[in-house]
Amino acid sequence: MENILLAKKYRKPKLLLLLFLFLLIPSMGHAQFGNIKEKVQGHIDSDPLTIGGQLGGEMNMSWNNQDIYGYSDPFAFAAYANFDIGIYGFHIPINLNLLSLSMTQFKFPHPQITLNTTPEWKKFRFHIGTSSMHFNNYTYSGLTFTGGGVEYTGDKLRVAGFYGKLNRKTRFKDDRTAIQYFADSLLGINQQETTQPQFDRNAWGAKIGFGSTRNYIDFSVMKAKDDIESLPVSWQYEGADSLVYRDSVIKAKENFTTGVSGRLSLGKWLTFNANVAMSLYTDDLTARELTSENISSVGADTTDARIKSAIGILDKVHGLYEVRTNSQIRFAGDAGMSLSFDKFNAALTYRFVQADYTSLGANQFSQNAQGVGATANYRFLNNKSILTLTGYLQQDNLDHRQMYTNKVTTYSANWSYSITDNLNLAASYSGVQQDQKDGTYKVNDTTRINQIMHSITVSPSYTIFGDNEHTISLNFNNVANKNRNILSQNRSDVNTLTIGAGYDCNFTAKRIGMGINYDFSNSTAPGNDYTSHTVSGSLTYNAVKKENMALKFTGSMSFSYNVKPAGQEGYVGMADDELPVSADYTTNDFSFSARIGSSFTYKTQHSASFFLSTSNYSENIVFGQKVSTTMDLRFNLAYSYSFFSRVIKSKKETERLEKQSKNEKILR
């Protein structure tokens, strides 16, 4: 049986992409020909060649006495170069990462170089190298691709398209330090360790939209597919009727998404918007291909029922997508309505994402959930007072296959009032409520999650303006977490009160700014009582502040002391082995952090900075005489040089300079 993994290569749908891009031609309509002569003349009069950009590097060093693996790289250095090349007014930005060197990843012999240029011309924007675009929240949104693309943004027409790679293949990983790598090279044992690889992921996408910024409709499509042949055969072995991956976690995927986005504005005060998308997703390309001829021979338990309705359509679009027995079709979308007036704004939103909805070109959205939210903003008292109200309700388990259903409600209110030019008052309230309900299993009443959190904050401030500015601020915050399940076996209501005060001043004549803050916090729970004292301060000194030069020194420091008073019972051990200890059980811990640094600029061309920070955390448990100290040191040094040069000046500019030079000679 012929191996289905090697049967077909990734078909590049160039014709479909070119069809979208061909629509760019009518966009150069009659409206532009009126001023095209003026624009062309502007490019002719521009400098033939200009080069600007930035060169720089950054070094980071860190040390931790606990030697925690993966906590922080002990040494890392990077160098970069960004160029902006102008040719007769056409700008071509190029970004290069010249070097990436660290103690955990030896990359000096193989510097990472990326090209990222997005030149613009009229209403066109071109993407060359590593770049990103946005089509739709659920089709393609912001993921980086390496390839090429183009965008056209007209008054009534918008067209965009790209082709490239979302992921590049990776075969090996080397966790040795640079010193170990060099030593192994001398001994001739420079063999790399293998780990889970990654396929090449080829992708293309296109978008076409009609209308203005206030009223429009956009259609978008994206196709992404992993290239199985991008990994060596050594990562595979022959199975019964197909290639099986050596590591079952490694699976080649394929995805086709299409979506519609739109906006409708009624006057200046009412707006509707929506985003809807469909995704066809295959999580393993080794599965058998599904067609209209063999669909009846495939059991319903191995095929998503909603795929069957799409088979007839997909068969007509040759090569667009290969539906397999494990393919699935899912939907996602959101809709919103907003009101806007002079002093009042409000919005209402709804969002749903079906279970297992997957787009290889978008991420960061909750699956298997739907939610509705509202927000309102009102200005009053001559715009000196602002009130903002928000609320959101979300519930998951849309497919009714989860073990339990979760319902989460969040709401908040924020109010600020400028009583006078000197006195300001701000207050806020926020709440979160979580409730667990039945799903495929019935919730146990003694373990059911039913809790609520309230947070109230009040923060007044008073400022004295003048040659020296002084600000005094206070802060009151109370957070209450309550378990509302009266049958719960482990009720742990927690209440935390925080009171703070701060003073900031700015001595303009002496170019000095400073601030100091104190916070007291007390957290109580059944059988526990913790108190925290924190003092922090900062200092800024502008040593040099001239037209062409600036030198600033900054420093900050923080001390924190936390204590659980004696006289409270405590527990040692884990789970069922926990044992109560005497009332003399006492804990106290001390933490300290400091940061100093400086930044320097000269003629807006040279910029440098260095920062040194340290933190120390000590925990002392009197019962058991346990003392644990964690210290962390970090150092950062950075430098950048910005430049701009007219390599070849325009003829008009050259004539102007020659004329100016002659006039100066005559005056002399």
Secondary structure per residue as TSV (DSSP state, phi and psi in degrees):
chain	resnum	aa	ss	phi	psi
A	1	M	-	360.0	129.0
A	2	E	-	-67.0	135.0
A	3	N	-	-66.0	123.1
A	4	I	G	-73.7	-18.4
A	5	L	G	-71.5	-28.8
A	6	L	G	-104.6	10.9
A	7	A	T	-73.6	-40.1
A	8	K	-	-133.3	146.5
A	9	K	-	-94.2	166.5
A	10	Y	-	-68.0	116.4
A	11	R	-	-78.7	121.7
A	12	K	-	-83.6	112.9
A	13	P	-	-79.2	65.2
A	14	K	H	-66.7	-36.1
A	15	L	H	-63.7	-41.3
A	16	L	H	-66.7	-41.6
A	17	L	H	-65.9	-42.1
A	18	L	H	-65.6	-30.2
A	19	L	H	-63.3	-41.5
A	20	F	H	-65.8	-44.3
A	21	L	H	-69.6	-26.0
A	22	F	H	-65.2	-23.6
A	23	L	T	-68.8	-8.3
A	24	L	H	-67.5	-27.0
A	25	I	H	-63.0	-47.2
A	26	P	H	-65.4	-19.0
A	27	S	H	-66.4	-20.6
A	28	M	S	-82.0	62.1
A	29	G	-	-77.2	-172.1
A	30	H	H	-66.0	-23.7
A	31	A	H	-64.5	-23.9
A	32	Q	H	-91.5	-20.0
A	33	F	H	-70.2	-19.2
A	34	G	T	-65.4	-34.8
A	35	N	T	-116.5	11.6
A	36	I	H	-65.6	-33.1
A	37	K	H	-64.4	-41.2
A	38	E	H	-64.9	-39.9
A	39	K	H	-68.4	-41.3
A	40	V	H	-62.9	-41.2
A	41	Q	H	-64.1	-35.4
A	42	G	H	-63.1	-38.5
A	43	H	H	-69.2	-37.5
A	44	I	H	-64.1	-38.5
A	45	D	H	-78.4	-9.8
A	46	S	S	-73.8	166.9
A	47	D	-	-63.7	133.3
A	48	P	S	-60.0	-37.0
A	49	L	E	-149.7	123.0
A	50	T	E	-130.9	147.5
A	51	I	E	-133.8	124.3
A	52	G	E	-133.9	171.8
A	53	G	E	158.6	-161.4
A	54	Q	E	-149.3	134.2
A	55	L	E	-117.4	139.7
A	56	G	E	-167.4	174.0
A	57	G	E	-155.8	162.0
A	58	E	E	-146.3	138.7
A	59	M	E	-125.7	135.9
A	60	N	E	-128.7	135.4
A	61	M	E	-132.4	143.5
A	62	S	E	-149.0	156.4
A	63	W	E	-148.8	138.2
A	64	N	E	-135.5	130.0
A	65	N	T	-71.4	-16.9
A	66	Q	T	-84.2	-11.1
A	67	D	-	52.1	50.7
A	68	I	-	-76.7	124.4
A	69	Y	T	-66.6	130.6
A	70	G	T	77.7	2.4
A	71	Y	S	-65.9	-47.7
A	72	S	-	-162.3	145.2
A	73	D	-	-71.3	125.6
A	74	P	S	-64.0	-27.1
A	75	F	E	-151.6	135.2
A	76	A	E	-151.0	140.9
A	77	F	E	-140.5	138.8
A	78	A	E	-139.6	144.7
A	79	A	E	-130.9	142.9
A	80	Y	E	-142.2	163.1
A	81	A	E	-146.6	125.8
A	82	N	E	-119.3	127.9
A	83	F	E	-123.2	148.0
A	84	D	E	-128.5	102.9
A	85	I	E	-96.7	124.0
A	86	G	E	-110.3	125.4
A	87	I	E	-123.2	104.5
A	88	Y	T	52.0	44.7
A	89	G	T	87.4	-8.9
A	90	F	E	-89.4	125.2
A	91	H	E	-101.8	132.2
A	92	I	E	-125.1	96.2
A	93	P	E	-79.8	139.1
A	94	I	E	-132.5	127.2
A	95	N	E	-116.2	129.0
A	96	L	E	-126.7	129.3
A	97	N	E	-95.9	102.6
A	98	L	E	-77.8	-32.3
A	99	L	E	-155.8	140.0
A	100	S	E	-139.2	109.2
A	101	L	E	-129.0	130.8
A	102	S	E	-147.6	169.1
A	103	M	S	-77.7	-19.1
A	104	T	S	-101.0	-21.5
A	105	Q	S	-133.3	108.3
A	106	F	-	-83.0	103.2
A	107	K	-	-119.3	8.6
A	108	F	S	-61.5	-43.2
A	109	P	S	-70.2	-19.3
A	110	H	S	-128.3	73.7
A	111	P	-	-62.1	143.5
A	112	Q	-	-85.0	118.2
A	113	I	-	-121.3	122.2
A	114	T	-	-123.4	147.2
A	115	L	-	-111.5	129.4
A	116	N	E	-141.8	104.2
A	117	T	E	-131.5	133.2
A	118	T	-	-130.1	70.6
A	119	P	-	-66.9	150.5
A	120	E	E	-124.9	143.8
A	121	W	E	-147.8	117.7
A	122	K	T	54.4	-120.1
A	123	K	T	-100.9	14.6
A	124	F	E	-100.7	146.5
A	125	R	E	-135.5	125.1
A	126	F	E	-106.1	142.4
A	127	H	E	-116.2	118.2
A	128	I	E	-128.2	126.7
A	129	G	E	94.7	-132.5
A	130	T	E	-94.0	117.7
A	131	S	E	-154.9	-174.3
A	132	S	-	-155.9	160.7
A	133	M	-	-141.2	179.2
A	134	H	B	-136.1	123.2
A	135	F	S	-107.9	-55.4
A	136	N	-	-154.7	149.9
A	137	N	T	-58.8	-24.8
A	138	Y	T	-121.3	1.4
A	139	T	S	-107.2	-70.9
A	140	Y	-	-137.2	122.3
A	141	S	B	-148.9	95.1
A	142	G	S	82.3	-9.4
A	143	L	-	-67.4	143.0
A	144	T	-	-76.4	134.0
A	145	F	E	-121.9	154.3
A	146	T	E	-115.0	108.2
A	147	G	E	171.7	-131.9
A	148	G	E	-141.4	152.5
A	149	G	E	-161.1	167.6
A	150	V	E	-146.9	145.4
A	151	E	E	-130.7	138.6
A	152	Y	E	-126.0	126.1
A	153	T	E	-121.7	99.4
A	154	G	-	-100.3	-175.7
A	155	D	S	-69.5	-35.5
A	156	K	S	-125.7	-9.8
A	157	L	E	-131.3	135.4
A	158	R	E	-131.1	127.7
A	159	V	E	-135.1	140.2
A	160	A	E	-150.4	153.0
A	161	G	E	-163.1	154.1
A	162	F	E	-150.5	159.5
A	163	Y	E	-146.5	133.1
A	164	G	E	175.6	-156.0
A	165	K	E	-116.8	129.8
A	166	L	E	-82.2	-34.8
A	167	N	E	-132.8	143.3
A	168	R	-	-103.3	151.3
A	169	K	-	-65.3	142.6
A	170	T	E	-131.4	134.0
A	171	R	E	-116.2	-33.3
A	172	F	E	-133.4	159.0
A	173	K	-	-137.8	135.3
A	174	D	-	-121.7	112.2
A	175	D	-	-94.2	5.3
A	176	R	-	-75.4	153.0
A	177	T	-	-75.4	168.2
A	178	A	H	-62.4	-37.1
A	179	I	H	-66.8	-43.1
A	180	Q	H	-63.9	-39.3
A	181	Y	H	-61.3	-45.5
A	182	F	H	-64.8	-42.1
A	183	A	H	-64.8	-42.9
A	184	D	H	-64.3	-32.2
A	185	S	H	-65.1	-40.7
A	186	L	H	-66.0	-32.0
A	187	L	H	-87.6	-5.9
A	188	G	T	74.6	23.8
A	189	I	-	-118.6	40.3
A	190	N	-	-84.1	68.9
A	191	Q	-	-103.9	130.8
A	192	Q	-	-83.7	146.6
A	193	E	-	-88.5	139.6
A	194	T	E	-90.7	152.6
A	195	T	E	-146.7	-174.4
A	196	Q	E	-59.9	120.1
A	197	P	E	-85.5	-177.1
A	198	Q	E	-141.5	137.4
A	199	F	-	-79.1	158.6
A	200	D	E	-64.6	131.8
A	201	R	E	-116.7	101.8
A	202	N	E	-83.5	144.7
A	203	A	E	-150.6	151.9
A	204	W	E	-143.3	154.6
A	205	G	E	-154.6	156.7
A	206	A	E	-149.0	151.7
A	207	K	E	-144.8	141.2
A	208	I	E	-137.2	133.1
A	209	G	E	-137.1	150.1
A	210	F	E	-126.4	142.7
A	211	G	E	114.7	-176.9
A	212	S	-	-94.9	-174.4
A	213	T	S	-70.4	-22.5
A	214	R	S	-91.8	-30.4
A	215	N	S	-135.8	115.4
A	216	Y	E	-157.5	167.2
A	217	I	E	-143.0	130.7
A	218	D	E	-120.7	139.7
A	219	F	E	-117.1	131.9
A	220	S	E	-135.6	154.8
A	221	V	E	-148.4	145.6
A	222	M	E	-145.6	140.8
A	223	K	E	-128.6	128.8
A	224	A	E	-134.0	138.1
A	225	K	E	-150.7	134.4
A	226	D	E	-77.2	142.5
A	227	D	E	-95.9	105.9
A	228	I	G	-62.7	-33.2
A	229	E	G	-74.7	-3.7
A	230	S	G	-74.6	-14.8
A	231	L	S	-106.2	147.7
A	232	P	-	-67.4	157.7
A	233	V	G	-63.9	-21.9
A	234	S	G	-61.7	-17.7
A	235	W	G	-88.5	4.4
A	236	Q	E	-132.8	160.9
A	237	Y	E	-144.2	157.1
A	238	E	E	-75.1	127.1
A	239	G	-	-97.0	-160.0
A	240	A	S	-64.5	-48.1
A	241	D	S	-137.1	11.6
A	242	S	S	-162.8	168.0
A	243	L	E	-74.3	134.1
A	244	V	E	-116.6	137.3
A	245	Y	E	-70.5	142.8
A	246	R	S	-62.5	-37.2
A	247	D	S	-108.6	115.4
A	248	S	T	-63.1	-15.1
A	249	V	T	-74.0	-27.5
A	250	I	-	-79.4	112.0
A	251	K	-	-135.0	135.4
A	252	A	-	-81.0	137.1
A	253	K	-	-121.1	160.8
A	254	E	E	-143.2	144.8
A	255	N	E	-150.7	138.7
A	256	F	E	-133.1	121.6
A	257	T	E	-127.3	145.8
A	258	T	E	-140.1	144.4
A	259	G	E	-150.3	164.7
A	260	V	E	-130.7	132.2
A	261	S	E	-126.2	143.6
A	262	G	E	-154.7	160.9
A	263	R	E	-146.4	137.6
A	264	L	E	-132.9	123.2
A	265	S	E	-112.4	127.9
A	266	L	E	-108.2	102.0
A	267	G	T	70.2	-152.7
A	268	K	T	-101.9	1.0
A	269	W	T	-119.9	-13.4
A	270	L	E	-128.1	129.6
A	271	T	E	-136.9	137.0
A	272	F	E	-117.7	142.0
A	273	N	E	-145.1	154.7
A	274	A	E	-156.1	150.1
A	275	N	E	-136.7	124.9
A	276	V	E	-132.4	140.6
A	277	A	E	-146.8	154.1
A	278	M	E	-124.3	141.0
A	279	S	E	-130.2	127.4
A	280	L	E	-102.1	123.4
A	281	Y	E	-136.6	133.2
A	282	T	E	-123.2	119.6
A	283	D	S	-89.5	-4.3
A	284	D	-	-154.6	113.9
A	285	L	T	-76.2	-1.2
A	286	T	T	-81.3	-10.9
A	287	A	S	-68.7	156.9
A	288	R	-	-69.7	139.8
A	289	E	B	-69.2	142.7
A	290	L	-	-111.7	128.0
A	291	T	-	-130.6	173.6
A	292	S	T	-66.8	-21.1
A	293	E	T	-78.6	-38.4
A	294	N	T	-105.5	8.6
A	295	I	G	-67.0	-30.2
A	296	S	G	-71.2	-20.8
A	297	S	G	-87.8	-3.4
A	298	V	S	-99.2	130.8
A	299	G	-	-67.4	150.4
A	300	A	G	-65.4	-22.4
A	301	D	G	-75.0	-16.4
A	302	T	G	-107.2	-0.2
A	303	T	S	-128.7	133.3
A	304	D	-	-66.7	126.4
A	305	A	H	-59.5	-30.6
A	306	R	H	-75.0	-12.9
A	307	I	H	-70.3	-34.7
A	308	K	H	-59.5	-36.5
A	309	S	H	-70.2	-18.5
A	310	A	H	-95.8	-9.0
A	311	I	H	-60.6	-46.5
A	312	G	H	-60.4	-40.2
A	313	I	H	-69.8	-43.1
A	314	L	H	-68.1	-32.4
A	315	D	H	-63.7	-27.5
A	316	K	H	-77.8	-21.7
A	317	V	S	-100.9	88.3
A	318	H	T	-64.5	126.5
A	319	G	T	79.7	0.9
A	320	L	T	-73.8	-42.1
A	321	Y	-	-157.2	138.1
A	322	E	-	-103.5	101.5
A	323	V	-	-73.5	134.0
A	324	R	B	-121.9	173.6
A	325	T	T	-65.2	-20.6
A	326	N	T	-103.9	9.1
A	327	S	-	-72.1	153.6
A	328	Q	E	-141.0	151.0
A	329	I	E	-120.1	130.2
A	330	R	E	-137.9	161.7
A	331	F	E	-127.8	153.2
A	332	A	E	-152.7	156.4
A	333	G	E	-179.6	169.4
A	334	D	E	-150.1	157.7
A	335	A	E	-146.1	150.0
A	336	G	E	-150.8	158.3
A	337	M	E	-137.6	136.3
A	338	S	E	-134.0	143.2
A	339	L	E	-114.6	139.8
A	340	S	E	-139.9	119.3
A	341	F	-	-127.4	-177.5
A	342	D	S	-62.5	-44.2
A	343	K	S	-117.9	0.3
A	344	F	E	-138.3	132.5
A	345	N	E	-133.6	142.4
A	346	A	E	-149.1	152.9
A	347	A	E	-148.1	147.5
A	348	L	E	-130.7	130.3
A	349	T	E	-130.7	151.8
A	350	Y	E	-139.0	140.4
A	351	R	E	-144.5	140.5
A	352	F	E	-142.2	142.4
A	353	V	E	-137.6	117.7
A	354	Q	-	-67.1	158.1
A	355	A	T	-59.9	137.6
A	356	D	T	65.3	18.2
A	357	Y	-	-65.5	126.8
A	358	T	-	-135.2	129.8
A	359	S	-	-127.7	122.0
A	360	L	T	-72.1	-5.5
A	361	G	T	-109.0	2.0
A	362	A	-	-146.9	155.6
A	363	N	-	-153.2	-169.6
A	364	Q	-	63.1	51.3
A	365	F	-	-143.5	144.5
A	366	S	-	-71.9	132.6
A	367	Q	S	-94.0	160.0
A	368	N	S	55.4	42.3
A	369	A	E	-151.4	155.3
A	370	Q	E	-135.5	151.1
A	371	G	E	-153.4	153.8
A	372	V	E	-130.4	137.6
A	373	G	E	-139.8	158.6
A	374	A	E	-145.0	148.7
A	375	T	E	-145.1	147.9
A	376	A	E	-144.2	143.5
A	377	N	E	-135.4	128.3
A	378	Y	E	-134.2	130.5
A	379	R	E	-108.1	134.6
A	380	F	E	-150.9	-178.5
A	381	L	T	54.2	54.6
A	382	N	T	57.5	39.5
A	383	N	T	64.7	13.9
A	384	K	T	-86.1	-14.7
A	385	S	E	-125.4	136.6
A	386	I	E	-129.7	130.9
A	387	L	E	-121.9	126.9
A	388	T	E	-124.4	128.3
A	389	L	E	-121.2	134.9
A	390	T	E	-137.9	151.9
A	391	G	E	-156.5	145.0
A	392	Y	E	-148.2	133.8
A	393	L	E	-123.2	125.1
A	394	Q	E	-130.5	139.3
A	395	Q	E	-137.6	134.5
A	396	D	E	-101.8	-162.7
A	397	N	-	64.5	46.8
A	398	L	T	-66.2	-29.3
A	399	D	T	-90.7	-1.0
A	400	H	S	57.6	33.6
A	401	R	-	-115.6	-7.5
A	402	Q	S	-72.5	156.3
A	403	M	S	-63.8	-40.8
A	404	Y	E	-136.3	160.3
A	405	T	E	-107.6	132.8
A	406	N	E	-113.3	133.4
A	407	K	E	-122.3	120.2
A	408	V	E	-123.9	130.2
A	409	T	E	-122.3	127.6
A	410	T	E	-123.9	142.8
A	411	Y	E	-153.7	152.3
A	412	S	E	-156.2	158.1
A	413	A	E	-140.6	129.5
A	414	N	E	-126.6	132.1
A	415	W	E	-134.4	132.4
A	416	S	E	-131.6	144.6
A	417	Y	E	-145.8	119.9
A	418	S	E	-88.4	90.9
A	419	I	-	-62.1	-47.0
A	420	T	S	-137.8	-178.7
A	421	D	S	-65.2	-21.5
A	422	N	S	-101.7	-31.3
A	423	L	E	-107.8	125.7
A	424	N	E	-127.3	147.9
A	425	L	E	-135.5	133.6
A	426	A	E	-133.2	139.7
A	427	A	E	-141.7	146.4
A	428	S	E	-147.9	152.3
A	429	Y	E	-137.3	139.2
A	430	S	E	-141.8	147.5
A	431	G	E	-142.4	146.9
A	432	V	E	-134.0	126.9
A	433	Q	E	-124.3	128.7
A	434	Q	E	-124.0	131.8
A	435	D	E	-134.7	132.3
A	436	Q	E	-105.4	132.5
A	437	K	E	-127.4	176.1
A	438	D	E	-65.8	150.2
A	439	G	S	-131.8	-124.6
A	440	T	S	-71.6	-19.5
A	441	Y	S	-117.4	154.0
A	442	K	-	-85.7	133.5
A	443	V	-	-70.3	135.7
A	444	N	-	-75.3	125.2
A	445	D	T	-61.1	-29.7
A	446	T	T	-81.5	-16.2
A	447	T	T	-116.6	2.6
A	448	R	-	-61.8	135.6
A	449	I	-	-85.0	117.4
A	450	N	E	-149.1	90.3
A	451	Q	E	-135.8	160.6
A	452	I	E	-142.3	145.9
A	453	M	E	-127.7	131.7
A	454	H	E	-118.4	140.1
A	455	S	E	-137.9	125.4
A	456	I	E	-123.9	131.6
A	457	T	E	-133.2	134.7
A	458	V	E	-130.6	127.0
A	459	S	E	-140.4	94.7
A	460	P	E	-84.7	155.1
A	461	S	E	-147.2	149.4
A	462	Y	E	-133.9	130.3
A	463	T	E	-122.5	135.0
A	464	I	E	-107.7	115.9
A	465	F	-	-92.6	155.4
A	466	G	S	157.3	-159.3
A	467	D	S	-60.4	-35.9
A	468	N	E	-118.5	124.8
A	469	E	E	-96.8	129.7
A	470	H	E	-124.4	137.5
A	471	T	E	-133.6	128.5
A	472	I	E	-114.2	129.6
A	473	S	E	-133.2	145.7
A	474	L	E	-122.2	156.0
A	475	N	E	-144.7	127.3
A	476	F	E	-125.6	126.5
A	477	N	E	-141.0	135.9
A	478	N	E	-133.6	126.6
A	479	V	E	-120.6	126.5
A	480	A	E	-124.2	119.4
A	481	N	E	-106.8	122.6
A	482	K	E	-128.3	131.6
A	483	N	E	-88.6	113.6
A	484	R	-	-91.2	2.6
A	485	N	-	-85.1	102.3
A	486	I	T	-70.6	-13.7
A	487	L	T	-94.9	-0.9
A	488	S	-	-64.3	138.2
A	489	Q	S	-80.9	-22.0
A	490	N	S	-124.8	71.9
A	491	R	-	-76.4	127.8
A	492	S	-	-137.7	68.2
A	493	D	-	-68.7	133.4
A	494	V	E	-127.1	133.9
A	495	N	E	-127.1	128.9
A	496	T	E	-125.5	126.3
A	497	L	E	-115.6	130.3
A	498	T	E	-127.8	131.6
A	499	I	E	-127.7	129.0
A	500	G	E	-139.6	159.9
A	501	A	E	-143.3	144.0
A	502	G	E	-141.9	152.8
A	503	Y	E	-137.5	126.8
A	504	D	E	-127.5	141.5
A	505	C	E	-142.6	151.6
A	506	N	E	-134.3	110.1
A	507	F	E	-93.4	96.9
A	508	T	T	-62.6	-44.8
A	509	A	T	-63.1	-38.2
A	510	K	T	-91.5	-1.1
A	511	R	T	57.6	39.8
A	512	I	E	-123.6	135.0
A	513	G	E	-128.2	140.6
A	514	M	E	-148.8	159.6
A	515	G	E	-156.5	151.3
A	516	I	E	-142.9	140.2
A	517	N	E	-137.3	147.1
A	518	Y	E	-132.1	134.1
A	519	D	E	-130.9	133.2
A	520	F	E	-115.6	130.1
A	521	S	E	-132.8	137.1
A	522	N	E	-132.3	125.7
A	523	S	E	-120.6	126.3
A	524	T	E	-122.9	144.1
A	525	A	E	-151.8	164.1
A	526	P	T	-54.1	115.2
A	527	G	T	81.8	3.5
A	528	N	E	-138.8	146.2
A	529	D	E	-152.0	113.0
A	530	Y	E	-116.5	140.9
A	531	T	E	-126.4	139.7
A	532	S	E	-132.0	136.7
A	533	H	E	-122.2	127.7
A	534	T	E	-132.8	128.9
A	535	V	E	-123.1	128.0
A	536	S	E	-136.2	151.9
A	537	G	E	-150.0	157.4
A	538	S	E	-142.5	152.7
A	539	L	E	-143.3	133.8
A	540	T	E	-129.4	132.4
A	541	Y	E	-133.2	118.0
A	542	N	E	-87.3	88.9
A	543	A	E	-63.4	-40.5
A	544	V	E	-133.5	126.5
A	545	K	E	-140.6	86.0
A	546	K	-	-119.3	179.5
A	547	E	S	-64.7	-38.9
A	548	N	S	-110.5	4.5
A	549	M	E	-151.0	142.2
A	550	A	E	-146.2	135.0
A	551	L	E	-136.0	119.7
A	552	K	E	-126.2	137.7
A	553	F	E	-113.8	136.1
A	554	T	E	-132.0	151.8
A	555	G	E	-155.0	146.8
A	556	S	E	-147.0	153.5
A	557	M	E	-150.5	146.9
A	558	S	E	-144.8	136.5
A	559	F	E	-123.2	137.3
A	560	S	E	-139.7	135.8
A	561	Y	E	-130.5	119.8
A	562	N	E	-116.1	139.1
A	563	V	E	-145.9	140.7
A	564	K	E	-108.6	110.2
A	565	P	-	-60.6	153.0
A	566	A	T	-68.0	159.3
A	567	G	T	99.9	0.8
A	568	Q	S	-113.3	142.6
A	569	E	-	-75.3	147.0
A	570	G	-	-136.1	-179.1
A	571	Y	E	-137.0	144.1
A	572	V	E	-125.3	154.5
A	573	G	S	103.9	-173.3
A	574	M	S	-130.5	141.1
A	575	A	G	49.8	-124.4
A	576	D	G	-71.3	-13.6
A	577	D	G	-90.2	5.0
A	578	E	-	-65.3	136.2
A	579	L	E	-122.8	135.8
A	580	P	E	-70.8	145.7
A	581	V	-	-117.9	173.8
A	582	S	-	-71.5	170.5
A	583	A	T	-68.0	-8.7
A	584	D	T	-80.9	-1.8
A	585	Y	-	-61.1	117.1
A	586	T	-	-136.5	137.6
A	587	T	E	-125.3	144.8
A	588	N	E	-149.8	140.6
A	589	D	E	-137.1	151.1
A	590	F	E	-128.1	132.3
A	591	S	E	-128.6	147.7
A	592	F	E	-144.2	138.2
A	593	S	E	-143.3	146.9
A	594	A	E	-147.9	149.4
A	595	R	E	-147.7	126.7
A	596	I	E	-128.1	151.7
A	597	G	E	-173.3	177.0
A	598	S	E	-149.8	147.1
A	599	S	E	-129.4	143.4
A	600	F	E	-138.3	135.1
A	601	T	E	-132.8	145.1
A	602	Y	E	-140.5	116.7
A	603	K	T	56.3	30.3
A	604	T	T	56.2	8.4
A	605	Q	T	-102.6	-43.3
A	606	H	E	-102.4	134.0
A	607	S	E	-141.4	128.9
A	608	A	E	-141.7	155.0
A	609	S	E	-156.9	151.8
A	610	F	E	-143.9	145.6
A	611	F	E	-142.3	138.7
A	612	L	E	-126.5	127.4
A	613	S	E	-133.7	150.9
A	614	T	E	-144.0	148.6
A	615	S	E	-143.1	144.5
A	616	N	E	-138.4	128.9
A	617	Y	E	-128.5	124.5
A	618	S	E	-123.0	135.7
A	619	E	E	-122.2	128.6
A	620	N	E	-125.6	113.4
A	621	I	E	-103.0	111.1
A	622	V	T	-61.1	-43.5
A	623	F	T	-72.6	114.4
A	624	G	T	97.7	-7.7
A	625	Q	T	52.5	48.9
A	626	K	E	-98.6	127.2
A	627	V	E	-127.9	125.4
A	628	S	E	-129.6	127.8
A	629	T	E	-126.2	130.7
A	630	T	E	-121.2	124.0
A	631	M	E	-122.6	140.4
A	632	D	E	-135.0	132.4
A	633	L	E	-124.2	137.9
A	634	R	E	-140.6	144.1
A	635	F	E	-136.5	135.1
A	636	N	E	-133.0	132.6
A	637	L	E	-133.4	128.1
A	638	A	E	-138.8	148.5
A	639	Y	E	-148.1	141.8
A	640	S	E	-144.4	146.8
A	641	Y	E	-126.1	122.2
A	642	S	E	-106.0	142.0
A	643	F	E	-147.0	160.0
A	644	F	E	-150.4	131.1
A	645	S	E	-140.8	133.5
A	646	R	E	-90.1	94.8
A	647	V	E	-65.5	-46.1
A	648	I	E	-127.3	116.2
A	649	K	-	-83.5	156.3
A	650	S	-	-68.6	158.9
A	651	K	H	-63.1	-40.2
A	652	K	H	-65.4	-40.8
A	653	E	H	-67.4	-38.8
A	654	T	H	-64.7	-43.7
A	655	E	H	-64.0	-36.4
A	656	R	H	-66.7	-41.0
A	657	L	H	-68.8	-38.2
A	658	E	H	-64.9	-40.9
A	659	K	H	-65.5	-40.3
A	660	Q	H	-64.3	-39.6
A	661	S	H	-64.8	-40.2
A	662	K	H	-64.6	-42.1
A	663	N	H	-62.1	-39.2
A	664	E	H	-65.4	-38.3
A	665	K	H	-66.0	-39.0
A	666	I	H	-64.1	-42.0
A	667	L	H	-64.5	-32.2
A	668	R	-	-69.7	360.0
